[in-house]
Amino acid sequence: MNGRIVSFVNQKGGVGKTTTAVSVAAALGRRGQKVLLIDLDPQANATSAAGVAPNGHRGTYDALLEEVSAADCIVPLAEERFDILPASAALAGAEVELVPVMARERRLENAIGHLREQYDWLFIDCPPSLGLLTINALTASDSVIIPVQCEYMALEGLSRLMETLDLVRRNLNPGLGILGVVLTMFDPRTRLAQQVVDEVRTHFPQTFITVIPRAVRLSEAPSHGQSIFRYDPAGRAAAAYDALAAELLERTGVAV
């Protein structure tokens, strides 16, 4: 087994990045894939959305600062069918603490590289910024998935993200690819939402066919510490994320 490392990245907040990372991890787990979700966001939203207390475990901060092996920080989630490397508020200090460290951009790569042998997928939920933590994620990753909200100015900031990806390719990780763009929070009642879909597809041909709908149940699920597949398994959001997972497997040539 040699798992793929994929970062979910967008420096714009509120685009459904964490929801997508958690939901795709849960969907793939239900399809028999072995998935590790790595929470690299100091807000620890992926950690709490998965039902794990953000400050109750050692996690990505400890692994980055090499205080403990990443493998010893993993929390298995039997009901969700994926594992998580949790985050805590201490991660906010990691940006500063890593500044004087040698090869600081590769700390995450060094911390999680050996875990490829244990998982089919290693998903990294990045913070909504292009700081040192995100650079660490991009350096460690094979590819990225970019969630984009179906709302006005959706493409704003994407050009800057593309520049950052190019910079990482030139200096740190030449093989970094774009696995796809995911359109989230789609409201079919508005003409603008469809215009955004068309515009994103025009600029980014690697956009996934599956579009994630705006759904109340989807926004409620994290507050219950559950993925959408546990909170509302028969809903349209769960169906959409399952379709996205199937499309991801097909796109990467993984037979299930």
C-alpha positions, -999 to 999 in steps of 0.1 A, spaced: 0 0 0 13 35 -9 -14 60 0 -20 92 -18 -16 124 2 -42 150 -8 -46 185 6 -80 202 8 -70 238 3 -85 273 -3 -73 304 15 -109 317 15 -128 307 46 -164 294 46 -162 275 13 -170 241 27 -134 229 28 -135 211 61 -170 197 54 -157 183 21 -126 168 37 -146 151 64 -174 140 41 -151 125 14 -131 107 41 -163 92 55 -176 83 20 -144 66 10 -143 47 43 -178 34 36 -165 22 2 -138 1 19 -109 25 15 -85 31 45 -84 68 51 -65 91 75 -78 127 79 -50 150 91 -64 182 107 -38 210 101 -61 239 110 -57 255 144 -95 260 145 -97 222 147 -130 221 129 -124 188 113 -115 173 146 -146 184 164 -168 176 133 -155 140 136 -166 139 173 -131 142 188 -124 168 216 -98 192 200 -77 195 232 -81 160 245 -55 143 224 -20 147 211 -21 155 174 -6 174 145 11 200 167 30 173 186 39 155 153 51 188 136 73 197 166 86 162 167 76 157 203 59 124 194 54 101 164 24 109 142 14 73 144 10 76 182 -14 105 178 -40 88 155 -75 84 168 -95 56 151 -132 64 144 -149 31 140 -184 46 134 -171 70 108 -149 44 92 -118 66 90 -90 76 113 -80 112 123 -48 129 133 -65 156 154 -56 193 158 -57 216 188 -54 254 194 -17 249 200 -13 246 162 -17 284 160 17 287 177 34 262 154 36 289 126 59 309 148 77 280 165 87 266 131 102 298 117 137 292 130 136 255 123 158 239 96 138 226 66 106 239 83 85 234 51 91 197 53 82 190 88 48 175 80 62 155 51 87 140 74 61 134 101 35 116 80 55 100 51 58 66 68 20 65 72 15 60 34 21 23 40 -9 21 63 -36 40 43 -50 43 8 -57 80 13 -42 107 36 -63 138 35 -50 171 49 -75 198 60 -56 230 56 -61 263 74 -79 291 54 -46 309 47 -14 304 27 9 304 57 36 280 68 11 252 78 -5 252 44 30 253 27 39 222 48 7 205 36 14 213 -1 50 202 3 39 168 17 10 163 -8 8 145 -41 -21 167 -52 -48 191 -40 -86 193 -41 -99 229 -41 -134 235 -28 -151 265 -43 -183 281 -31 -211 287 -57 -214 323 -48 -204 358 -60 -166 363 -63 -160 325 -61 -129 329 -83 -115 357 -62 -83 344 -46 -80 313 -68 -54 330 -89 -34 337 -58 -38 300 -48 -26 290 -82 5 312 -78 12 296 -45 9 261 -60 33 271 -88 58 285 -62 56 252 -42 62 232 -74 92 253 -84 109 253 -50 96 224 -29 74 198 -46 77 196 -84 51 167 -86 22 186 -69 -9 182 -90 -45 195 -90 -68 165 -85 -99 187 -90 -121 216 -80 -152 208 -60 -182 232 -63 -199 235 -30 -230 252 -15 -249 251 -47 -284 266 -46 -303 257 -78 -329 285 -71 -304 312 -80 -292 321 -115 -259 333 -100 -251 298 -87 -254 283 -122 -233 312 -136 -205 305 -110 -206 267 -120 -202 276 -156 -175 301 -150 -154 278 -128 -158 249 -153 -146 272 -181 -114 283 -161 -108 249 -145 -116 219 -168 -105 195 -139 -136 206 -119 -155 175 -106 -189 168 -123 -205 163 -89 -218 195 -73 -225 197 -36 -258 213 -27 -264 238 0 -282 218 28 -292 226 63 -285 191 75 -250 194 62 -243 225 82 -259 209 113 -238 177 112 -205 191 126 -222 205 157 -233 169 165 -197 156 160 -209 134 131 -203 132 93 -232 136 70 -233 99 66 -242 94 102 -263 125 107 -284 123 76 -275 93 56 -305 94 33 -302 131 25 -291 147 -8 -259 160 7 -248 125 16 -257 113 -19 -237 141 -34 -206 133 -13 -209 96 -21 -210 105 -58 -180 128 -54 -161 99 -37 -170 76 -66 -158 102 -91 -126 106 -72 -119 69 -73 -127 68 -110 -105 98 -117 -75 82 -98 -81 48 -113 -88 31 -80 -109 0 -84 -132 -8 -54 
